Amino acid sequence: MFKKMMAVMLAGIMSLSVSACSQKSPLNENLADNTKENEKVVNLFGPMEKSDPDAGNTARTAQEQTVRMAEEELGVYMEYRTYTAADYQDKTYDEVTLDRARNNMDDLYLLNPDTIQILGREGKLADLSGLESAKDLREVVRTANTVDGKLVAIPQEVVAYGLFVNKEMFDRYRLDLPDTPEEFLECCKVFKEKGIETPVGANRWWLECFVLAQAYADMYNGDTTEEEVAALNSGEAKLSDYMRPGFEFLKELMDQGYIDAERAYVSEAIEGEKEDFLEQKTPIVMAYWGAANTDTAYGDPDFDMQVIGFPSSRGQMPVISMSGYGVSAEAENYGDAMDTLDIMLSDEALQVYSEVNQVISPSKNVQVDHKDALRPLNDRIDEGVYVLGSNAGMNVEQWGNICLIVRELLNGSSVDACMEQFDRLQEEALDQ
């Protein structure tokens, strides 16, 4: 389940589905071989394929437009190495990425947070902090992708998660948009009393955002982030102490009938709650930033929709996670790979990428006009207010583990039993 979830995260960001590859084929099969003679080549392993070279810019993805900028400036050719298998058996994208990176088979990799953490600790990724494009990164990007003091990955976008709310339903019952967990519960109580059967539409993937917002609001928005992470990594602080308030909050949502735990346990992201939200049967759902820009998700509702942060002691809190590009520490084309990535992550390239995809840029210098619905969430991030859903510097992987333990809560486990699982995870990390 965790492996599938991480594949879904990366595929969602790239708008492609690449959750697995065939066991029947060796690692070098099913790969595009587009090497051009007499050109410097940089090999990229990722979940996407390269467009027809004769295609116009409008047919190219935003990511590929940034690749083209690097190719033209440096005289390199980016060779895409990716799977095109028709079936998806046994090995996930992450597993294959780990195999390839550990054997120095490629120059560049597009990595999920868990693989960034693993490969960074193994010393398989180069330090990117010396790149010109790294100088003006948002602090959230540095924090999330730094392992043992090295910046080992950089994304082309910052993926923020928030609450998608029907503002008209809140206005109808004279409710302010909630800032704290207590205010959120009160809003749910009023909705329930007014006949709304399930105030919060949920699925099996993203309820962990409520936990993350409450667990780390103070840690990531205070002056002791490094000290607190170090205390968790050393075992001086208990991870379960951070997690407990969020799990108790979710338990109350379940007990009061504000979320349908049975339905959430089996529902895929967006699919399980989309219909009720768009038909104004439920006022609150949760999703990632891009869902507000996509008509197949929540990009065209028939009501005033706003995207806000999750409730926390510090108010509405965005939850951020991100994939990123890493360079193999022993890449065959190391210098060209670093130069290529530097251009792909330049402000000029990121401006193109961000405008096409309407996303938050990792660079502080790149700004894009977003939909009005996203302004509340974007304003908080611009203020430097957020919590990280993935942090390569933490010994216990956060995003996937919290999600899986939340599912145990949905399936009937007690809060105490869930906390015992966190204690075991922390003990296992200390033993490594």
N, C-alpha and C positions, 0 to 999 in steps of 0.2 A: 504494500500500500504506500509506504513512504517513497519507494523508488518511482512508483507511478506518479505520485504527487509532484515530485521534483521535475519529472519530465513534463508534466502538465504546466508547471510554472514557466519553464523556459519556452515551451511551445506557445503558450499564451502570449508571451512578450513578443515572440517572432511571428505570431499569427500563423503558425504551422504546427502540424502534429508529428512528432518524431519520438514517441515514447519508447521505442524498442527497435532492435535489429534482429536479423535472423541468425540463429546459432549455426545454421548449415553453412554459412559463408565465412571464410577467413576475414580478418580485419581489413585486408586490402581489396576485397572484392566489393562490387556494387559502388565503387567510388568514381566520381566524374574525373576523367583524365583530359584536362583542357590545356595542358602545358603548351606554351608556344615556344618555338625554337628561337634562340638568340635573344632571349629576354631573361631578366632576373625573375625568379619565381619565389613567391611566398605561399606556403601551404597553410590553408585555414581549414580546421575541422570544426564543423558546426551542423546545425539542424536544417540549413537551407541549401538550395541549389542555386547555381548562377543562371541568370537569364540569358536568352539568346543575345550574343554580342551585338546583333543588328537591331535589337529592340530599342524603341525610343525611350527617353527618360521617364515618360509617364508610365511605362510598363515596368519600370524597375522599382524595387523596394527602396525605402529610404536608406536602409543599411547599405544596399548595393551602390547607391549613388555616392556614398562616402568612400566605398572601396574604389570606385572609378576615379574619384579625385586623387587618391593616393597613387593609383596606377599611372595616371597622366603626369603627375608631378615628378614621380620617382623613376618612371620607366620600368616599373615592375609589372608582373602579372600575377594576380591572385588566383591560385588554383583551389577550388572548393572541393574538399573531400567530405563526402556525406553519404548516407545510406539511401538507397532508392528501393529497398526490398518491399515487396507487396505485402508480406506478412510481418507481424511483429511478435517474435517469439523470444522468450528466455532473457536475453540480455537487454537491459535498458540503455538509453543514450548515455546516462551517467557512467554506467559500468564500462561501456566501450570507450568513453572519453578517458577514464582512469587508465585503462589498458594502454591506450595509445600514448598518453602523456608520460606514463612511467617508462615507456620504451622509446621515447623521443622520436615519435613517428611523424610529428607535424611541427610547424613553427608557431602558429596561432591557434588558440582554442576559444570557443564560446562556452562559458562554464556556468552551471548552476551554483547557488551558494554553497551547497554541501561539498561539491567537488573543489571549489575554490579553497575551502577550509582544509580539505584533505591534502590536496596537492601543494598548497602553501606550506603546510607543516612538514611535508616530505622533502621540501626544497626543490620541487620540480618546476616552480614558476619563477620567472625573473622579477627583479625589483623594478617597478615602473615609475618610481618616484622621481627619477631623473628626466623623464619626458617633459618637454616644453608644455604639452597639453595637461600635465598633471598639476601645474602650478596654481591653477584657479579652480580646482575641484571643490565642490561643496564638501563641507566637513563630514556630512553623513556618508559620503562615498568613501572617504579615507577610513573612517571608523569601521565601516562594514567590510572592507577589503584589505585590511592590514593584518598580517600574520607575522609574529615574531619581529615586529618593527619594520616589515617590508610591505610596500603597497604591491600586491601580487595580481590584482585585477581591476579593471575599470569598465563600467558599463557605458552604453550610449544613451541610456535613459534611466531615470529613477522611478521605480514602480511604487506608487502609493496606494494603500487600501483605506477605504473609508466607509461610512454609513450613507447609503443613498436613501433620502427621505422625501416623502410627499409633503411638501410644505403646506399645501392647501388643506390637507387633513389635520395638520397641527393647528393651523389657523382656525379651522372650523370649531375646534374644541378649546380654543384660546390657550394653546400650549406653546411655550417657548421651546426652541430646540435645545435638547439637554446637553449640559456640560459635564456633569458628574454622574457616577453610577446611581446615586440616590435620585437625581433628577430623571434619569433614564427610566428607572423602575416606576417612578410616579407617572410618567407619560404612558408607560405600558398599562398601568392600572386604570388610568382614565380611558384609554382606548378600549380596554376589555369591558369596562362598565358601560361604554357606549355601544356595545354589541359587536365590536371587532373581534372575531374569534381568535386570530393569531396576530398580535401586533408586530412580531418580528419574523420575517421570512428568512429561513436559515438553510444551509447545506452542510455537508460533511467536511468541507475544506476550510472555511474561513472563520469559524467561531473562535479560533485561537487568537484572532485580532483583539477581541475583548480582553483576553487574558494578558496579552503582551502590553496593551495600552495601560492597564492597571499595574502590572508587575514592574514596568520599567519607566514609568512617567518621570519619576524623580531622578532615577539613575542617569538617563540620557539628557535630562534638561537641568541638571545641577552642575556642581563643580567637582564631583567626585567620581566621574564615569570610569576613569582608568583604575582607580583604587577599588571600586566595587566589582569591576570585571575581574581584577586580580584576586580579590577575596573569594569570588565564586570559583575561579579556576584552581585556587589552592585548597578549597574546602573550608576556609575560615568562615564563609557565609554559606547558608543553606539555600539551594535553589528553590526548594519547596516553600520556603518562607516568602519568596518573591511571588510564587505561583498561586499560593492559597487564596488571596483575595479575589482574583479573577475567576477561579474555579467555584468559589462560594457564590459569586455573582451569577455565573451561568447556572448553577444549581437552583438558585432562586427563580431565575427566568423559566427554567423547566418546571419547577414545582408549582408556580403560579399560572402555568399554561400560556406564558407570553411567547414561548417558542414551542414548536411541535418537535419534541426530541426524536420520536420514532421516525418522522418524516425526514428530519434533518440528517439522521444517521445514514439513510439510503439515497439521499438526493445529491446529484452532481451539481457543481457550481453553476449558478444562474438558472439552470434548467428547472430545479425544484421550486423556486420561488418567483421566477420572472412573471409568470402569468398572473398570479395574485397581485403582485405589485403594480403591474401595468393596468390591471383592471380595478385598481384602487380598493382592493379588499384587505390589503395589509399596508401599513404606512412606512415600514422600515425594512430594508434589506442591506446586505453588505457586498462589496465588490471592489475590484481594482480600478485604478484611474481610467484605463482605456475603455472600460465598459460604458462610460458616459459619452464616448465618441463613436460608439458602434451601434448602428440601427438594429443589428441582430441581438443586442443586449438592451441597454437603457438609453440609447442615444436619441430617441425620438418619442418621449412620453407625452401624453395628452394633459399634463398637469405641470405645475411648478415644482420641479425636482431640484434639490440641493444636495451636494455631497459634503459631509462634515466628518470630523474626526470621531474616534471612539471615545466614550466617556472615561474620564480619569480624574485624579485628584488635581490635576493641572488644567482641566478643561478638555475641550475637544482635541483628540490626539491622533494624528495620522500615523499609520503603521507602514513602515517602508521595508521592502525587500528588493533584491536586484540580482540579476545575472551579470556577467562581466567577461571581458576579453582578457586572456592571459597569454603570455609568451613563454614558450618552453625555455627553461634555464639553459638547456643544451641544444637549442635549435640549430639545425643545419644552416639556416639562413638568418641567423640571429640579428645581425645588424639591419638587414632589409626588413625583417619582421618588426623590429622596434620602430624604424622610421615609418613604415606603413601604418602601424597603429597610431603613431603620433599624429599623422595627418587625419586619419579616421576620427580621432578624438579632438581635433583642433576646433576652436570656436566656430570657424567657417563651416566645417563639416557638420558639427553638432547643430548649428542653426538650421541647416537643410534638414537634417534628420528630425529635429524637434518640430519644425513647422509642418513637415509632411505627416508625421504621426501624431501631432498634437500632444506631446508628452513633456514631462519635466526633464530638463537637461542636467547632466552631472556637473556642468560648468556653471559657475556663478555668473559668468558674463553673458550667458545665452538666455534670453527671455522670449516667450511666445504668448500671444493672446489666446487664452483658453476660453472654453464655454463658460457662460455665467454660472452654470450649475456647479462648476469645479472651483470657483473662486474661494469659497470658505476653506476648502482643504489646501489649496495652493497658497493662500495667505499665511496659514500656519507654518507651512514648510518654508516659505520665504522668511519667516520670522526665526527660523531655526528650531522650531518646535516639532518634535517627532519622537517615535521610538523605533528601534530597529527590530524587524522580524527575523533578520539573519545577520549574524556578526561573526566573521571568520576568526576573530580574536577570542571567542569564547570556546572553552573546551567541549561543552555539551552543545551539540547542534540544536538550535532553537525551533525554527519554523516547523520542520517535519515532526519532531518529537512532541511538541506541544499539541499539534493537530491530532496525532494518534492517541494521545492520552485524553484529549477532549472527547474523542470518539468513544473511549471507554466510559466516560461520564455519561454521554448520551445513551450508552447501552446499559446503564444501571449501576456502574461502579460508584462507590462513595467518594467524597472529596478526600477523605483520609487515605483511601486506597490509591487514589491518583497521586497524592503527595508521596506515598511510598515508592511509586515508580520513578518520580523525579529524584528521590534520594538514591535509588539504585543506579540511575543514569550518572549521577554525579560521582558516586563511588567508583563506578566502572571507568569513568574518565580519569579519576585520580590514580587508578591502578595502571594506566597505560604509560 
